[in-house]
Structure formats: structure tokens, C-alpha cells
Amino acid sequence: MTKVQNDLTKKFSKTTRVTHGITALLILTLFPMGKYMEGLEISEKMGLIKVHAILGIIVLTLTIIRTISFFKHERPEDLKTGSKFNDKLAVWIHNIFYFLLFGIAISGLATMILGGYGEALKTGTIDMIKSHSEIPPLKPHGIMATIMMISLVMHVVGFIKHLILKKENTLKRIL
Ligand code: HEM
């Protein structure tokens, strides 16, 4: 049951490891920040929206870099967990992250533009900002962000489960 099955000396490329770590920290900041901003008056949140958008664009840039790095560099084999279903689940959770990160960033940018936030930041006036119900990409932005947080929990639970059951610290491959 606890027999080592995976070669943990083979790591992802340095670019993948660094962008993975920074992205994880940024996502954990951006999600609560987005939820917190939702309840604020527009006049109170312009500064936070600017920070949120800048951090979000950094996440998008890191995701593009990681996607290129993923295909360009040799990578360790997919993890074996002892269950075919879990092997596939782990790969799919990883794939879902890439799709969601792009979807969240694109809908965030669309919200900035269509919601009038970009214009407001440029001119310093908030009159052109629309109400949430009038900004179509905002709902998908929030929904995708929530699905990503659920995936993140599954990602971490998978790591902990593997650590306990297989006694393999798979983080070594990505740190
Ligand atoms: C991984 C990256 C991101 C995460 C996890 C994230 C998360 C969130 C969340 C949870 C909300 C609240 C929405 C809701 O609950 O309905 C939100 C709102 C928002 N986000 Fe993001 N976001 C990210 C990236 C971006 C990017 C790249 C931009 C724009 C460049 C952006 C712009 C906005 C704007 C304008 C709002 C609306 C704020 C408001 O009016 O209250 N986000 N975000």
C-alpha cells in the first residue's frame, strides 16, 4: 500500500515551479479580495479594483508562461496513485486549472472594459460604472472563480491523501 511508485527526483522545469507557486499565492489573495469588493460601494473600492486587476493580469501572464513552459520542457510522468480513476482525476484537475485561469482572466478584463471600470480608473470619475446586473461577464467571472476554488480544495486534498496513503511528498516535483 505505501510502496513508492513515483520517481520524485524528477521535477517540473524551474519556470513551471516558480510560476506555479506565485500563481497559487495570488489566487488565494484574489478570490477573497473579489468577494470582499463585491459588497463595497463603488466609491470605496476603486483602489482595490485596480490592485485586483493588476494581480489578475500578473496571474494571466504567469499562466501563459506556464502553458508555454509545460509544452516546451520535459516534464515528469503523470503521478500514479494506485487507482486509475484518481490518476485521471489528478490530470483533469490540472487541466481544469488552465482553462479556468484563462476564462477568469478574460472575463475579468471584459468586466473592466464593459463595466466602465477601465474608463473610471483613467478619468478618475465613477459615473460610467454600471451596476453588477448590467455587466454580463461578471457573473461567469465569479462562477469560474468559485469552481476554481473548489478545484483547488480537491487539488490539495489529493496531495494530502497521497502523502498519507502512499507516503510520497509529491510537492517535491513542483517546489
Ligand atoms: C485568478 C484570477 C482572479 C480571481 C480568482 C478573481 C476573483 C474574483 C471574484 C471572486 C470576484 C467577485 C465576483 C463574484 O463573486 O461575482 C471578482 C470580481 C471582479 N474581478 Fe476578478 N478575479 C481574478 C482576475 C481578474 C482579472 C484579470 C481582472 C481584470 C483585469 C478582474 C477584474 C474583476 C472586476 C472588475 C471585478 C468586479 C468587482 C466589483 O465590482 O465588485 N479579476 N474577481
Residues whose N, C-alpha, C, O or C-beta is under 5 A from the ligand:
A	BS01	HEM	I27 L30 F31 G34 K35 M37 E38 H52 A53 G56 I57 V59 I104 A105 G108 L109 T111 M112 Y117 L138 G142 A145
